[in-house]
């Protein structure tokens, strides 16, 4: 459970302020998007892909997931965010994810 909470906090630190800055999202809507992204990325990227592959593959998968997920959310929330901004969020998040994956791989299960 500590790993899951850590994932949510790390994603929130990156995603919330960047969504507020780039998309003009409110804090609440950015927080909901960040938590939803963290849950999906934890289940898919950290529990399935990371265990079946390696840090690089899982990090790339998390970044692609972030772009697609945030693009869909931005569409439904009427946020004005472009592909460059989405990629920027995904790149920053990817760096954080790479360190998080190392932590997960070294931590006892």
N, C-alpha and C positions, 0 to 999 in steps of 0.2 A: 504494500500500500504506500510506503514511503516513496518508492520509485515513481508511482503514478502521480502522487502529489507534487514531486519534484518536476515531473514533466509538465504538469499544468502550470506551475509557477514559472518555469523557464519559458514556456510558450507565451504566457501572459506578458512577461517582461519584454519580449520581442514584439509580439503581434499587436497588442493593444495600442501602444503609443504610435506604431507605424500606421495602423489603420486609422487612428484618429487624425494623424498628420496628413497622410496621402488621400484618404477617402472622405475625410470630414465626418467620420463615424462618431456617434456618441460613445461615451465610456461604456455604457451598459451593452449596447449592440456589439461593440468591439470585444468586450469581455465574453459575451455569449459565443461569438464566432471563435475566439481564441480557445475557449474551453471545449467547444465542439470539435475543433480541429485537433486539439490535444488528445481527446478521447479516441477519435478515429485513428490518429497517427500512432497512439500507444498500442491500440489493439492490432492494427494492421502492420505498421512499420516495426515496432519494437517486439511484439509478441510473436509475429509470424515471420516477417521478412528477415529481421536481424538474426533470429534463431536459425533460419534456413540458409543464410548467406553470410555476408560480412558487413562491416561498418560502412564501407563505401556504397554498396548497393542499397542498404537501408537508408542512408542519408540522402541519396539521390531519390529514392522512392518517397521519402518524407517531403523533400522539396517539391517534387512534381505534384504530390498530393496537396500540398499547401497552395500551389498556384491554381490548380483546378478547383479545390474547395473554396478558396477565397474569391475566385472569379465567379463561381455560381452564387455565393452569398452576396457578393457585390451587385450582381444582376438583380437578385430578388429584393435587396435592400435599397436599390437605386443609388448606390454609391458611385461617385465618379472616380474611378481608379483605372489606370491603364496597365498594359502588359509590363512595361518597364518597372513600374512601382510594385506590381505583383512579384516580378522576378527579384527585385531588391529585397522584399520581405522574405521570399523563399531562400535567397542566398544568406541573409543574416541568420535566419532560422536554421539553415543547413549547417552553418558553423557551430551553432549552439547544439544542434542534434548530434553532430560528430563527437563532440565531447561527452554528451549524455550517453551515447551508445558505448563509448569506451568505459564510462562509469558502469553501465549495465553489464558489460561483458566481464568486468573485473569483480563486480559485487557477487557475493554468494547468492545462489538461487534459493 
